[in-house]
C-alpha cells in the first residue's frame, strides 16, 4: 500500500469539541473546495480535509479507489483511533468516502454520517478521450460552471486533434485564458493527478453494500442515471440541491448542502 502522507489531513476549521467532519478530496486531489462549506457547518464540529497522495507534486498518485480509501482510512485512524467517524465527499470523494465507511464498519467502527455529494457511480461513464480529458481537467481545476469559459473553450477547440495533453496545456498556460500564476509545469503536475484519479474511477467496482446511514446529495442538473446509489446503500436518504456539478458550491446550492449536513449533525448530537 502507498505510504501514508504525514500531512495529508488538513484543518479546514480546527475548533470544536464534537466529533469532526472529514471531507474527502474530489478528482483534483485538493480538499479546499470544502472551505466555504466548513465555515457553514455548525461550530461545534471541527472540519478536516483529506489531500490526495501526489497533490504535493512529489509523491506518486494512487492508482485505485480502493487504495485511496485504505490510505485515507489509515491516516484517519492514526489521527483518531476510534469513532464515531463522520465522512463527506463530493464527486470522486464521495466514492472514496463510501469505501472508507465500508472499511470502518468492517472494523466495528461507527459511521453515523456519510454524505455523498453528486458522485457518479463508477463505471457509469467511459474514460474521456485525450482532448476531452484536458477540457474536463481545466474546467474542474478552475471550478467552472457549464458555459462559463467561452474563450478557454475556443482556444481548446483550435488545437489539432492529435495534439497531446502537454502541448495543449503548455499553449493554454501562455494563452491568457487561465490565471497567469498557473504555468505549464503546474498545470501538467495537476493534470497527472487528475488523470490517475479519472482512471481509478472508471476502473473501480463497488463490490458490496454499506449498511450505515448514507445521505446522497444530488445536483438538480446532474443526470439521474449516474447517481443510482440505492443498490449499494441500504439506509439511503436523498436530497436535491440547485445547480450543476460545480455550481452547487455557490449560492443557492452551498447553503442547501450546509443545511442538510447540519440537520444530520444535530440529529446525531441529540441522540
C-alpha positions in Angstrom: 0.0 0.0 0.0 1.1 3.6 -0.6 3.0 5.2 2.3 0.7 7.4 4.4 1.5 11.1 3.8 2.1 12.7 7.2 0.4 16.0 6.3 -2.5 14.7 4.1 -5.1 15.6 6.8 -5.5 19.4 6.7 -7.6 21.5 9.1 -10.4 23.4 7.3 -11.7 24.6 10.7 -10.0 23.1 13.7 -12.1 24.5 16.5 -15.0 22.5 18.2 -15.5 19.8 20.8 -17.7 17.4 18.9 -16.6 14.6 16.6 -15.0 16.1 13.4 -16.4 16.0 9.9 -13.8 14.6 7.4 -14.1 15.8 3.8 -12.5 13.6 1.1 -10.9 15.3 -1.9 -12.5 15.1 -5.3 -10.7 14.2 -8.5 -8.5 17.3 -8.3 -6.9 15.9 -5.1 -7.5 19.1 -3.2 -9.8 19.4 -0.1 -10.0 23.2 -0.3 -13.2 23.1 -2.4 -14.9 22.4 1.0 -13.5 25.6 2.7 -16.8 27.6 2.3 -18.8 24.6 3.5 -16.6 24.2 6.6 -17.4 27.8 7.6 -21.2 27.0 7.4 -21.1 23.7 9.4 -22.2 24.1 13.0 -19.3 25.5 15.0 -19.2 22.6 17.5 -17.8 20.2 14.8 -14.2 20.6 13.6 -13.8 20.1 9.8 -10.8 18.4 8.3 -10.0 17.7 4.6 -8.0 14.9 3.0 -5.4 15.8 0.4 -4.5 13.1 -2.2 -1.1 11.5 -2.3 0.7 13.2 -5.2 -1.0 16.6 -4.7 2.3 17.9 -3.5 3.9 17.1 -6.9 6.4 14.8 -5.1 4.6 11.6 -4.3 3.2 9.4 -6.9 -0.6 9.5 -7.4 -2.6 6.5 -6.1 -4.0 4.4 -8.9 -7.1 3.0 -7.4 -10.2 4.0 -5.4 -9.7 1.1 -3.1 -6.1 2.1 -2.3 -7.1 5.7 -1.8 -9.8 4.5 0.7 -7.2 2.3 2.5 -4.6 5.1 2.7 -7.1 7.7 4.0 -8.6 5.3 6.5 -5.2 4.6 7.9 -4.5 8.3 8.1 -7.9 8.9 9.8 -7.3 6.1 12.4 -3.8 7.4 13.2 -5.3 10.8 13.9 -8.5 9.5 15.6 -8.1 5.8 16.6 -11.8 5.3 17.3 -15.1 6.6 16.0 -17.7 7.8 15.6 -16.4 8.9 12.2 -18.3 11.4 10.1 -17.4 11.4 6.4 -18.3 13.6 3.4 -17.2 13.6 -0.2 -18.0 15.3 -3.4 -17.6 13.6 -6.8 -14.7 11.1 -6.6 -14.5 12.0 -3.0 -18.0 10.6 -2.4 -16.9 7.2 -3.8 -13.8 7.2 -1.7 -15.8 8.2 1.4 -18.3 5.4 0.7 -15.5 2.8 0.6 -13.9 4.3 3.7 -17.2 3.9 5.5 -17.3 0.3 4.5 -13.8 -0.3 5.7 -14.5 1.4 9.1 -17.8 -0.5 9.5 -16.0 -3.8 8.8 -13.6 -2.9 11.6 -16.5 -2.5 14.0 -16.4 1.3 14.0 -19.5 3.6 13.9 -20.1 5.9 10.9 -23.2 7.9 11.8 -22.7 10.4 9.0 -21.8 9.6 5.4 -22.7 12.3 2.9 -22.1 11.5 -0.8 -22.4 14.7 -2.9 -23.2 14.4 -6.6 -20.9 11.4 -7.0 -21.4 9.5 -10.2 -21.2 5.7 -9.7 -18.0 4.1 -11.0 -18.5 2.5 -14.4 -21.4 4.8 -15.5 -19.1 7.0 -17.7 -16.3 6.0 -20.1 -12.8 7.3 -19.8 -12.8 10.5 -21.9 -10.6 10.8 -25.0 -7.4 12.9 -24.6 -8.8 16.3 -25.8 -12.0 15.9 -23.7 -10.0 14.9 -20.7 -7.9 18.1 -20.9 -11.0 20.2 -21.2 -12.6 18.4 -18.2 -9.5 18.9 -16.2 -9.3 22.6 -16.9 -13.0 23.2 -16.2 -12.7 21.2 -12.9 -9.4 22.8 -11.9 -10.9 26.3 -12.4 -14.2 25.4 -10.9 -16.2 26.5 -13.9 -19.9 26.1 -14.4 -21.4 25.0 -17.7 -20.6 27.5 -20.4 -18.5 29.6 -18.1 -15.3 29.9 -20.1 -16.1 30.5 -23.8 -12.6 31.9 -24.5 -10.9 28.9 -23.0 -13.2 26.5 -24.9 -12.4 28.4 -28.1 -8.7 28.1 -27.5 -9.0 24.3 -26.8 -11.1 23.8 -30.0 -8.4 25.3 -32.1 -5.9 22.6 -31.4 -5.0 19.8 -33.9 -6.9 16.7 -32.7 -3.6 14.8 -32.5 -2.1 17.3 -30.0 -1.2 15.7 -26.7 -2.0 16.9 -23.2 1.4 18.5 -22.7 1.2 20.5 -25.9 -2.3 21.6 -25.1 -1.6 22.7 -21.5 1.6 24.5 -22.4 -0.2 26.5 -25.0 -3.2 27.2 -22.7 -0.8 28.4 -20.0 0.5 31.0 -22.4 -2.8 31.9 -23.9 -4.1 34.3 -21.3 -7.3 32.2 -20.8 -6.2 30.9 -17.3 -4.7 32.9 -14.4 -1.1 33.7 -15.1 0.1 32.1 -11.8 -0.8 28.7 -13.3 2.2 28.0 -15.5 2.6 24.9 -17.8 4.6 22.9 -15.3 2.0 23.4 -12.6 -0.9 22.5 -14.9 0.9 19.4 -16.1 1.5 18.3 -12.5 -2.1 18.7 -11.5 -3.3 17.0 -14.8 -1.2 14.0 -14.0 -3.0 13.6 -10.6 -6.4 14.3 -12.2 -5.8 11.6 -15.0 -4.8 9.0 -12.4 -7.9 9.6 -10.4 -10.1 9.6 -13.5 -8.7 6.2 -14.4 -9.3 5.0 -10.9 -13.0 6.0 -11.1 -13.5 4.2 -14.4 -11.8 1.0 -13.2 -13.4 0.8 -9.7 -16.1 -1.7 -9.0 -18.3 -1.4 -5.8 -18.5 -5.0 -4.5 -20.7 -4.6 -1.5 -23.3 -2.7 0.4 -22.9 -0.1 3.2 -25.5 -0.7 5.9 -24.9 2.5 7.8 -26.9 5.7 7.2 -26.0 7.3 3.9 -27.1 10.7 2.6 -26.9 11.3 -1.2 -27.0 15.0 -2.3 -27.7 15.4 -6.0 -27.3 18.4 -8.2 -30.6 19.1 -9.9 -28.9 19.4 -13.3 -27.0 16.1 -13.0 -28.1 13.0 -15.0 -30.2 10.8 -12.7 -28.9 7.5 -14.1 -25.4 8.4 -12.9 -26.5 8.7 -9.3 -28.4 5.5 -8.6 -26.8 4.6 -5.3 -29.8 2.6 -4.0 -28.3 -0.9 -4.6 -25.2 0.0 -2.5 -26.6 1.8 0.5 -29.3 0.0 2.5 -30.2 3.1 4.5 -30.1 5.8 1.9 -31.7 9.3 2.1 -31.7 11.5 -1.0 -31.8 15.3 -1.4 -31.6 17.5 -4.5 -30.0 21.0 -4.4 -30.0 23.7 -7.0 -27.2 23.8 -9.6 -24.9 21.6 -11.7 -21.9 19.5 -10.6 -19.8 22.6 -9.9 -22.3 25.4 -9.2 -23.7 23.6 -6.2 -20.7 25.0 -4.3 -22.1 28.5 -4.8 -25.4 30.2 -3.9 -28.1 28.7 -3.6 -26.6 25.2 -3.6 -24.0 25.7 -0.9 -26.3 26.8 1.9 -28.6 24.0 1.0 -25.8 21.5 1.3 -24.8 23.0 4.6 -28.3 22.8 5.9 -28.5 19.1 5.1 -25.2 18.4 6.8 -26.2 20.4 9.9 -29.5 18.7 10.2 -27.7 15.3 10.3 -25.2 16.6 12.8 -27.9 18.0 15.1 -29.9 14.7 15.0 -26.7 12.8 16.0 -26.0 15.3 18.8 -29.5 14.8 20.2 -29.3 11.0 20.4 
